[in-house]
Amino acid sequence: KSAVVKMSRRAARNVSLSTPLLLKMDEDVVSAINVRENLIDRMEVEISNYLIKMTDQELNDDESHEVTELLNFVTEFERIGDYAVNIMEKAEELYDKEASFSESAKKELQLLDAALERILVLTDEAFENDDTQKAAQVEPLEEIIDILVERLRDQHIKRLKDGACSIDTGVVYLDVLNNVERISDHCSNIAARLVGMEAGEDYDSHTLKNMMHHNPTKEYMLNYEQCRKDYLIPLEQLEA
């Protein structure tokens, strides 16, 4: 578990290093991301092999379930690391083409980055400390990030049509939005699994998320409203 925690921190660190590269390239940061990504990949192999060997042992039901869940978490964190590298590569593409985002796109990205940073911190802390209260805060934020990404996509396509940004930057921007959406999806999967494990329910994360959306608790609605104030309202101000 502590090895998976280290892996989760490294993946989150790579995300937080990769997004600023879209606004300012730094070769040292690119090297640091690549070193950390190699480490994440090696950890995934080592931890997974170790856990698979454990399944050959005499495990009780709880232990067996924990091994399976840890294997799932390893995969989720490894994917987050992959998306961080994708974002870094998009930043390199921009840099190589000597292209840059418009001022409005930069402001939008900074807002999105703040939401992404928050969902990663919540997910990592929830996982590390088995904190289901923190885990329960992830899904409402993920819902807001989805809306944010959708709105930014629409805004950007409008800018492309109006000729306010080039095709090169437009394509990169839309790819970055897709990667951010995927990262927040993985955070949501991890959090839903943590909530499910605590409840002793063996639902898959998709079923759990559906239940949260269709029967939101008061707590869920309060968190959702707070995230809306933190990210959607500032976006509306940027659009005004």
N, C-alpha and C positions, 0 to 999 in steps of 0.2 A: 504493500500500500504506500509506504513512504517513497519507494522508487517511482511509483505512478504519480505521486504528488510532485516529485522533482520534474517529471516529464511534463506535467500540466503547467508548472510554472515556466518552464522553458518555452513551451508552445505559446503561452500568453505573452511572454517577453518578446518573442519574435514578431507577434502581431503588433505590439506597441512600438517596435522598432521599424517595422515595414511601412506603416501608414505615413509617417512624416517624410519618408523618401519621395512620396508623390509630389511634395511641395519643394523639397530640397535634397538633391542627391548627395550621398556621402559614401565613398567607396569602403571606408573602414567599417561602417555599419553593415554594408552588404556582406563583407567578409565575416563579420561577427554572426550575422543571421545564418550564413551557410555552415559555419562551424557548429552552431547550435542545432541546426536542422539535421546534420549528420549524426549528432549525438542523440537526438530524438528518435531517428530511424533505427539506430543501433539499440537504443533502450527498448523500442517497441519489440524488436526481434528477441532480445534477451529476456525481457519480462514475460512475453507471450510464451516462449519456450519453457520457461520455469513454471508458469501457471499450468501449461498443458501437462507437464510431467507430474504436477501435483494431482491432477485428475486421476492418475493411476493409483494414487494412495487410497487408503481406507478413510474416506471423508464422510462425516455425517451430512445430513441434508443442508444444514445452515452453512457449513464450510464449503460444500459443493456449490451452493448458490452464490456464495461470496466470490469464489474463484471465477465463476462464469461472469458475474457482474464486473469484476476487475478486468477481465479480458475485453468486455464491452467498453469500459472506460478507456483502456489503453488505445483502442481503435479510434474512439472519439477524439482524444487528445492528439493523436498522431495526425488525424485529418485537419485539425485546427492548425497544426504546424505546417502542413502542406499548403493551406490557403494563405498563410502568412508569406510563404515563399512566392506564391502566385502574385500577391500584391507587390512584393519586392521586384519581381520580374516585369510587372507592368510599369513600375517607376523607372526601371532601367530602359524600357522601351521608349518612354516619354523622353528621357534624357538623351538617348541615342538619336532621336529624331529632332532634338533641340526644340521640343514643343513644351508648352506649359498650359495649365488650366486658367480659365478666366477668373477674375476676382470673386464672382458669385459662386463659381464651382468650388473654389478654395474654401470659402466660408461654409458652404454646405458640407464639404468633406470634414472640416474641423468639428462641426456639430455631430456628424455621424461617428467620427472617431471617438468623441467623448462618450457617446452611448455604447460604442463597442468596448471601450476600456472598462466601463462600468459593468457590463454583462460578464466580461472575462474575470474581473475581480470577484464579483458575486459567486460565479461558478466555481472558481478555484477555492475560495474560502469555504463554500458550502461542501465541496468534495473533501477538502483537507480535514475539516472539523466535523464531518457528518452533521452539518447544520441544516436541518430541513427548513428552518425559518428563512434562512438566506436562499436556499434552493427554491422556495416558493415565490421569491421576488424575481426570479429569472424569467419566468414565462410571461408576465405582464410586460416586462421590458422588451422581450423578444417580439411580442406583438406590436409594440410601438416601433421597433427597428424595422419590422416588415413594412409598416405604413410609411415610415421615413424613406426607406429605399424606394418604395413605389412612387412616392411623390417626387423624389429626386430624379428618378428615371423619367417621369413625365416632363419635369422641368428641363432636363437635359435634352430630351428629344425635341422639345420646343426650341431650345437654343440652337440645336443643329439645323432645324428647319429655317430659323431666322438668320442663319449664317453667323451667329454670334460666337460659334466655336468651330474648330476644324474637325474633319472626319477623324483624323489621327487621335486627337484628344478625346473626341466623342466616344470612340470605340473603347479606349483605355478606361474612361470613366465608367462606362456601362459594365465592363468586366470587373472593375473594382467593386461596384455595387453588388454584383453577383457573389463575389468572394466574401464580402461583409455579411451578406444574407446567409451564406452557408456557415460561416463561423458562428453566427448567432443561433442558427438551427442546431449545431452540435452542442452549444452551451445549453440550449433548451432540452435536448435529449438527455444530457448528463443530469441536469436538475430534476427532470421528470423521473429518471431512474432512482435518484436519491429519495425523492418523495415517495415513490412506490415501494422502495425497500423498507423505509421507515414504517409505512402503513401495513407492511407485511403482505402487500398485494403483488402478484406476479404479472402485472399488466405490462404490455410493451409500452414504450414511451409515447407512441402515437395515440394509443387508447387513452393514456393518462392525460395527455395534453388536450384531447377532445373533451374529456370530462371537466377539466379546468375551465375551458372556454364556454362550455354549454351550461355549466352550473357554477359560475364564479362565486367565490366566497366574498364576504365583505372586505376581508384583507386584500384579496386579489384586486377588487375594484379600487381600493384606496391606493395600492401600488401603481395600478394602471394610470390612475388620475395624476399621480405625482410624476410619473414618467412622461405623461402627455404634456404637463406643464414644463418639464425640464427640456424636452426635445421638440415636440410638435409646435408649441407656441412660438419658441424662438425661430423655427423654420418659417412659420407664417409671417413673422416680422421681417425675415430676410426676403420673402417673396413680395412683401408689400412695396 
